[in-house]
Each structure stands twice: as structure tokens, then as C-alpha cells.
């Protein structure tokens, strides 16, 4: 297992092609994917996984598999990606978790670890989360991750104009 980091309850590691079925439990759940205008097809899920594998090679990071230590199960994905916001590219913390693991603090725990990784391993000064305006749960995770909303814009995806809010956390200045 290619572990990137650990938290109290979680292991974050690179996804592998063998994670496809577990990833589909996330990407093909209508409730999980409502912010993306619905569940992904098999092909969309495979493309998503392949995009993460490419990101590892090209950027050195991407969305990582989130493994629950207590049972070894892949319960979500959380990590860092390069995303576009108006006028620039940013490092974003993104997260998606299986519905049966919602409301247990796993997304916040993983997102905080990714924030620290971005600051202390990648040495970036700020990290963002770009969240659909209707996604209250993800907004709450961003706020618990020390982020504040700094803007918004409309993203077009699957033929739908989707308002998104931009959250940022800035690295603390060294004394």
C-alpha cells in the first residue's frame, strides 16, 4: 500500500486500478454525486480514476483513497488537485465519501491532513476548496478546516450552470 499520510482513524494512499469497484460505490451513488448533477456511468468512473493516476504522475498528488484503519475499507477519497478559478489556477482540497460514512467527521479529518500536507510538504501558501453553493455538508467541512469564503463563480458542467463558492485557508506566517 502506497501510503501518503495517516490520521488518527484514516490512511490516505494513492488509488490503484484495483480500487475501481470501491470507487464506484462513491461515484455511482446519486446522493453522493448530486453536486455533480448525478451519478457517474462506468466509463465516467473509470475516467475519474485514470485522471487521478495521471495526476500522481504529472503533479505528484491527486485525490487519494481514504482507508478506514479499523477495517481496511476504502470509505472515500480526499486529496489535492490543481483547479481553475477565475484568473488563476489553485491547489484545491477535494473530498467525496461513501454515504454510509457521512456525519462521522472523516471528511474533516482527511481534509485537515491534506491542508497540512499542502502547507508543509508542497510548501504552498494557500489552499482552496471550490464547492457548489447548494452543498452544505462540504461547506461545513471547509469551515471546520479553517477556510473562509472569498468569492464565487459559475462553473458549467454536464450542460448545467452551477454556482460555486471559493473557500481558502492560508498558511500561518512563521514568527
N, C-alpha and C positions, 0 to 999 in steps of 0.2 A: 504494500500500500504506500503510495507516494504522498505522505502526509505533509501539509503545508504548515498547519498550526493546530493547537489544541486549546480548548477552553475547559472549564470545569466539567461540562457534560458532553462536549462535542469534539469531533475530529473533523477538520476541513482538509480535504485532499483533492488532487486532480481527478476529474472524471475520466472514466475509461469507456471504451466502446461497450464493454460488458455491463455498463450501468444503464443501457438504453431502456430496458423494461421498467426499472425503478424510476427513471426519469419520466417515463410515460405516465406513471401514477400521479405525477405533478402536472405535466404539460397537457394531459388529456382529461383533466378534471375541469368541468365548466365553472365550478365555483372558484377554484384557484385562479383560473385564467380569465376571469371576467374583465379585468383591466386591459386584456389583450383582445377583447371582443370575441372571446370564446376559446374553446379547447383546440389544441393543435391536432392536425392529422398525423399519421405515422411519418409521412415524409417531412412535415414541418418539425416534428420532434427530432428526427434523425439529423436534419439540417441544423437545428439548435445545438445538439450535442457536437456535431462536427465543427461548428463555429467556435465552441469553447476549446476544443482540441487545437484548432488553429490559433486561437488567442494565446494559449500556453506557449506555443512555438514562436509566434510573432511578437507578442507583448511581454511574455514572461509571467502572465497572470490571466485570470478569467473568472468565470463563475466556477466555484469548486463544489464538489459533493460534500454535503453535511451529513456526517455519520453520527448516530447516537451511540455513545460509548456503552451504555447499559445493555444494548442488544445487537450492535453492529449494523443496524438498519440504516439505509440511506433515507433520510427524512426530508431533505430539501437541498437547495443549492443557494450558496451565498458567496459573493466574491467581488472582484473589482474588474471593471471594463472601461474602455475608452468610449465615451459617448459624446454626441454633438448636442450643444445647447446653442442658442443664438450667439453668433460671433466667435465661438471657440469650441475646442474640444476639452473635455474634463475627465478626470478619473471618478467613476461612479461606483458606489456600493449598491449592489442589487441583491435581491433575495426573493425566493419563491419556496414555499414549504408545503408539504402534503397537508391536506385539510385536517386529517386526524391528529396532527401535531400542532395545530394552531392554539393560541392562547396559553402557551406554557413558557413563554419567554425565550424560546430557541432562536427566533429571528433576531431579537435584540442582542442576545449573547453572541451570535455569529457576526452580526453587523458591527458590534463594538470591536471584536477581534480584527475584523477586516479594516476598520478605521485605524487601529493601532498599527497594523501591518503596513498600510499605506503611508502613515507618518514615519514609522521607524525603520522599515525595510526598503520601501520605494522612495522614501525621503521626499514625499510631496508635501506641499504647504497647505493644501485644502482638498477635501473630498466632497463629493456631491451625491445626492440621491434625487432622481428625477421620477416623480410619482404622479400618476393620473389623479386628477383633482377629486375624483369620487372614491379613491382608495384610502379610506380612513385608517384601516389597520396598518398599512405601510407608512402612512404619515405619522402614526403613533410610534412606530419603530424608529423612524428618522429622528423624531423629537427625543425619544429616550436615548438615542445615540449622540445626543448633544448637538443636533443640527437645528438650524433655523431657516425658515423660508426666506429666500432672497429674490424670487422672481417667478414668472410663469411664462409659458408659451404654448402654442398649439402644435401638436405632432399629428401627422396623417399616417394612419396605419390601418391596413385592411379596408381601405376606402372610407374610413371614418376620421373626421377631425376630432382629436382628443385633447382637451386642455390638460396640461401637465404643470405641476408646481416644482420648482427647483429649490432644494434644500442644500445647505453647505455646513460643514464643520471645518474649522481652521485649526491648524496645528498651534499649540501653545508656544509662545515665544520663550526661548531659553533665557534664563536670568544671567 
